[in-house]
Amino acid sequence: MSKIEYTSVEGKSLPYFALLGGLAFMMLLAIGSVFYMEHEGHHVTGMTNQIVWGMPHVFAIFLIVAASGALNVASIASVFRKKIYEPMARLSALLALALLTGGLVVLLLDLGRPDRLIIAMTYYNFKSIFAWNIILYTGFFGFVGAYLWTMMDHNVYKFKPYAGFSAFVWRLILTTGTGSIFGFLVARSAYDAALMAPMFIIMSFSFGLAIFLLVLMATYKWNNMELGDAVVNRLRNLLGVFVAAVLYFTAVYHVTNLYATQHHDVEKFLLLDGGIFTNVFWVGEILIGGIIPLALIYAPGVKNCRTTLGLICTMIIIGGFSKIYTILIAGQAYPLEIFPGYEVTSSFYDGVVNSYTPSLPEILLGLGGIAMTLFIVAFALKVLRFLPVSLADSVADPHSAK
Amino acid sequence: MKDSKTTEEMNHSRREFLSKTAVAGTITIAPGVLLHSTAQASGNTSTKASDEEVSNKNRWGMLIDTAKCADGCTGCVDACNEENGLVGHDRPATDTQYIRKVTLKEKSTGHELSLPLMCQHCETAPCADVCPTGASFVRADGIALVDKHICIGCRYCMMACPYKARSFVHENVENQKLTAPRGKGTVEACTMCVTRVDNGGIPACVEACTAEDHNAMIFGDLNNPNSDISVALKEHGGKQLRPDLKLNTGVRYQGL
């Protein structure tokens, strides 16, 4: 394969500035929402003493998980030495950093005391998986930043394999940490499962790659740059494997629970009686996020159709949100079993399924995180050379180059 | 001459003042000392000097006899709200509750009972384990607390608590009690009335239950075999909630 040439986007067109303006407006709305929530207190949100983590956390966790997965393409190139992925490694790392930034900003701005960021950075309880995550997130910026540097600066290019490998290992640890936030919650019936950590890793592969593909296709289309089928179909097939793997982990999680009598009630709630949560699980997570995209990925008639692939990626993202919504909100909605064998009533919603209606400010905050991610990517593509000039089959596919 | 007389008068009045103060002081302090020594013997309340560090010599706990807890009585809840300045905003989903009355009906028998539920003051508290900054912590004497200065309001402790004992301050707080500081955007829970306990008192809920003549709650030192709580536990036993989690809670229940 010939030497890859990189370019930046021109970024002078009206649509480009309209995109940045639109994203900036969404971020402004998010900032307004934060001021409103922090000034009034969290009672103006849908979150309560029962559902303590709500929509901002769904967005934040989705973005953080996807961040790790967006690094896939770079990892496959640097760690597993697959040449065809090499040209896209820079974009992959950039997207990973931008997604993590968006996710963390949402998480931070939903804190009861976001002004105490400095405390979160300086007081550590090392038994807390949350504290580990703070270190893991910071480290991710360091490792992926260094990796990006080795990719873009010829003076340090020789360190790229080491930087790539470190970033790869770190991101696996990072998503293990994110999954363990739930895996370590011993008291709640829907959590407390070691499976959460590997399931989150495979979720990251799927969600991250879906976002990467969307960004890649949009960028090349909007800038009239060539993106060949060889690259796209490779990524499409890989995406199929990841979507199937997420379905597999989801099945293992529920079947394991169904085997143990003590978990029958919570499974009945999640799979049959949970109302909105059951619907989100079957329709959002399994159907829209799993079965339909899987069928479309391997459907012969639409193999080279970019619109279908865009739809598939969008469905996987919707499914990803549904999955995190189910894990996070349904897991809290199911009542704590403090008194096994008793029917429980109290003034504090003991023994009842808790309801949750997300408020507008929460959703705006979450969308602001997505906007921030995309803004960073769009801006970075203009100021630095992240994009290969062409990803046409003749350039990207080593077999065509022969 | 005149000056020395004046000095003598002054000395006299000083002696008189000192002796009167000594008498008054003795009258004031003696019952306290007596109570102090009685309490020390019973192990029901703290005997720690105010400048003495909290130690693991004591393990403060509560024993709740569900047979004595009257259905419909909210004496403990009212006393707690008053003690800690907890004012509701008619928003039950977000209003703070340190202690709540729970009604239980046994599924197999239909047997009904009620009990107060609050922070169980676990020895190995999940809230303290998961807290990223260490704001949630358990004192050496077993009281689980939140350091309001370093709580960032992440609510992970609320996710981790098996008893749903914690509340998030969802709105501005006004007219706070000096002994019970609160803060919007931080997490809070039953403190076992730590200020009272440190001053040799008992928690407001226990005091109210006794005042109502229900006597369903006993407070005391689980480390002292002679304390009322230890004697009662030895005689009749007591259960922890979610014993499977092996948290060694400071609050125990009888009749469950």
HADDOCK unambig.tbl for C-alpha pairs under 7 A between the chains (distance, minus, plus):
assign (segid A and resid 40 and name CA) (segid B and resid 171 and name CA) 6.24 0.50 0.50
assign (segid A and resid 41 and name CA) (segid B and resid 170 and name CA) 4.94 0.50 0.50
assign (segid A and resid 41 and name CA) (segid B and resid 171 and name CA) 4.32 0.50 0.50
assign (segid A and resid 41 and name CA) (segid B and resid 172 and name CA) 6.68 0.50 0.50
assign (segid A and resid 41 and name CA) (segid B and resid 184 and name CA) 6.84 0.50 0.50
assign (segid A and resid 41 and name CA) (segid B and resid 185 and name CA) 6.92 0.50 0.50
assign (segid A and resid 42 and name CA) (segid B and resid 170 and name CA) 4.67 0.50 0.50
assign (segid A and resid 42 and name CA) (segid B and resid 171 and name CA) 6.55 0.50 0.50
assign (segid A and resid 43 and name CA) (segid B and resid 94 and name CA) 6.26 0.50 0.50
assign (segid A and resid 43 and name CA) (segid B and resid 170 and name CA) 4.94 0.50 0.50
assign (segid A and resid 43 and name CA) (segid B and resid 171 and name CA) 6.33 0.50 0.50
assign (segid A and resid 48 and name CA) (segid B and resid 93 and name CA) 5.50 0.50 0.50
assign (segid A and resid 48 and name CA) (segid B and resid 94 and name CA) 4.94 0.50 0.50
assign (segid A and resid 49 and name CA) (segid B and resid 93 and name CA) 6.15 0.50 0.50
assign (segid A and resid 49 and name CA) (segid B and resid 94 and name CA) 5.48 0.50 0.50
assign (segid A and resid 49 and name CA) (segid B and resid 167 and name CA) 5.65 0.50 0.50
assign (segid A and resid 49 and name CA) (segid B and resid 168 and name CA) 6.29 0.50 0.50
assign (segid A and resid 52 and name CA) (segid B and resid 155 and name CA) 6.56 0.50 0.50
assign (segid A and resid 111 and name CA) (segid B and resid 152 and name CA) 6.43 0.50 0.50
assign (segid A and resid 111 and name CA) (segid B and resid 153 and name CA) 5.19 0.50 0.50
assign (segid A and resid 111 and name CA) (segid B and resid 154 and name CA) 5.18 0.50 0.50
assign (segid A and resid 112 and name CA) (segid B and resid 152 and name CA) 6.14 0.50 0.50
assign (segid A and resid 112 and name CA) (segid B and resid 153 and name CA) 4.03 0.50 0.50
assign (segid A and resid 112 and name CA) (segid B and resid 154 and name CA) 6.44 0.50 0.50
assign (segid A and resid 112 and name CA) (segid B and resid 185 and name CA) 3.70 0.50 0.50
assign (segid A and resid 112 and name CA) (segid B and resid 186 and name CA) 5.89 0.50 0.50
assign (segid A and resid 113 and name CA) (segid B and resid 152 and name CA) 4.93 0.50 0.50
assign (segid A and resid 113 and name CA) (segid B and resid 153 and name CA) 5.54 0.50 0.50
assign (segid A and resid 113 and name CA) (segid B and resid 185 and name CA) 5.51 0.50 0.50
assign (segid A and resid 114 and name CA) (segid B and resid 152 and name CA) 6.83 0.50 0.50
assign (segid A and resid 116 and name CA) (segid B and resid 152 and name CA) 5.94 0.50 0.50
assign (segid A and resid 119 and name CA) (segid B and resid 150 and name CA) 6.45 0.50 0.50
assign (segid A and resid 120 and name CA) (segid B and resid 133 and name CA) 6.02 0.50 0.50
assign (segid A and resid 123 and name CA) (segid B and resid 133 and name CA) 4.84 0.50 0.50
assign (segid A and resid 124 and name CA) (segid B and resid 132 and name CA) 5.95 0.50 0.50
assign (segid A and resid 124 and name CA) (segid B and resid 133 and name CA) 4.86 0.50 0.50
assign (segid A and resid 124 and name CA) (segid B and resid 134 and name CA) 6.59 0.50 0.50
assign (segid A and resid 125 and name CA) (segid B and resid 131 and name CA) 6.77 0.50 0.50
assign (segid A and resid 125 and name CA) (segid B and resid 132 and name CA) 5.29 0.50 0.50
assign (segid A and resid 125 and name CA) (segid B and resid 133 and name CA) 5.33 0.50 0.50
assign (segid A and resid 125 and name CA) (segid B and resid 134 and name CA) 5.07 0.50 0.50
assign (segid A and resid 127 and name CA) (segid B and resid 129 and name CA) 5.67 0.50 0.50
assign (segid A and resid 127 and name CA) (segid B and resid 130 and name CA) 6.75 0.50 0.50
assign (segid A and resid 128 and name CA) (segid B and resid 129 and name CA) 5.55 0.50 0.50
assign (segid A and resid 128 and name CA) (segid B and resid 130 and name CA) 4.21 0.50 0.50
assign (segid A and resid 128 and name CA) (segid B and resid 131 and name CA) 5.75 0.50 0.50
assign (segid A and resid 128 and name CA) (segid B and resid 132 and name CA) 5.32 0.50 0.50
assign (segid A and resid 129 and name CA) (segid B and resid 130 and name CA) 6.36 0.50 0.50
assign (segid A and resid 130 and name CA) (segid B and resid 130 and name CA) 6.70 0.50 0.50
assign (segid A and resid 130 and name CA) (segid B and resid 132 and name CA) 5.31 0.50 0.50
assign (segid A and resid 131 and name CA) (segid B and resid 132 and name CA) 4.45 0.50 0.50
assign (segid A and resid 185 and name CA) (segid B and resid 160 and name CA) 5.51 0.50 0.50
assign (segid A and resid 187 and name CA) (segid B and resid 160 and name CA) 6.45 0.50 0.50
assign (segid A and resid 187 and name CA) (segid B and resid 161 and name CA) 6.88 0.50 0.50
assign (segid A and resid 187 and name CA) (segid B and resid 162 and name CA) 4.81 0.50 0.50
assign (segid A and resid 336 and name CA) (segid B and resid 162 and name CA) 6.94 0.50 0.50
assign (segid A and resid 338 and name CA) (segid B and resid 163 and name CA) 6.29 0.50 0.50
assign (segid A and resid 338 and name CA) (segid B and resid 241 and name CA) 6.66 0.50 0.50
assign (segid A and resid 338 and name CA) (segid B and resid 242 and name CA) 6.23 0.50 0.50
assign (segid A and resid 341 and name CA) (segid B and resid 106 and name CA) 6.10 0.50 0.50
assign (segid A and resid 341 and name CA) (segid B and resid 107 and name CA) 5.80 0.50 0.50
assign (segid A and resid 342 and name CA) (segid B and resid 104 and name CA) 5.84 0.50 0.50
assign (segid A and resid 342 and name CA) (segid B and resid 105 and name CA) 5.25 0.50 0.50
assign (segid A and resid 342 and name CA) (segid B and resid 106 and name CA) 4.38 0.50 0.50
assign (segid A and resid 342 and name CA) (segid B and resid 107 and name CA) 5.27 0.50 0.50
assign (segid A and resid 343 and name CA) (segid B and resid 104 and name CA) 5.64 0.50 0.50
assign (segid A and resid 343 and name CA) (segid B and resid 105 and name CA) 5.02 0.50 0.50
assign (segid A and resid 343 and name CA) (segid B and resid 106 and name CA) 6.31 0.50 0.50
assign (segid A and resid 343 and name CA) (segid B and resid 107 and name CA) 6.28 0.50 0.50
assign (segid A and resid 344 and name CA) (segid B and resid 102 and name CA) 6.85 0.50 0.50
assign (segid A and resid 344 and name CA) (segid B and resid 103 and name CA) 5.85 0.50 0.50
assign (segid A and resid 344 and name CA) (segid B and resid 104 and name CA) 4.84 0.50 0.50
assign (segid A and resid 344 and name CA) (segid B and resid 105 and name CA) 6.63 0.50 0.50
assign (segid A and resid 345 and name CA) (segid B and resid 102 and name CA) 5.84 0.50 0.50
assign (segid A and resid 345 and name CA) (segid B and resid 103 and name CA) 5.26 0.50 0.50
assign (segid A and resid 345 and name CA) (segid B and resid 104 and name CA) 6.67 0.50 0.50
assign (segid A and resid 346 and name CA) (segid B and resid 101 and name CA) 6.12 0.50 0.50
assign (segid A and resid 346 and name CA) (segid B and resid 102 and name CA) 4.67 0.50 0.50
assign (segid A and resid 346 and name CA) (segid B and resid 103 and name CA) 6.22 0.50 0.50
assign (segid A and resid 347 and name CA) (segid B and resid 100 and name CA) 6.81 0.50 0.50
assign (segid A and resid 348 and name CA) (segid B and resid 100 and name CA) 6.99 0.50 0.50
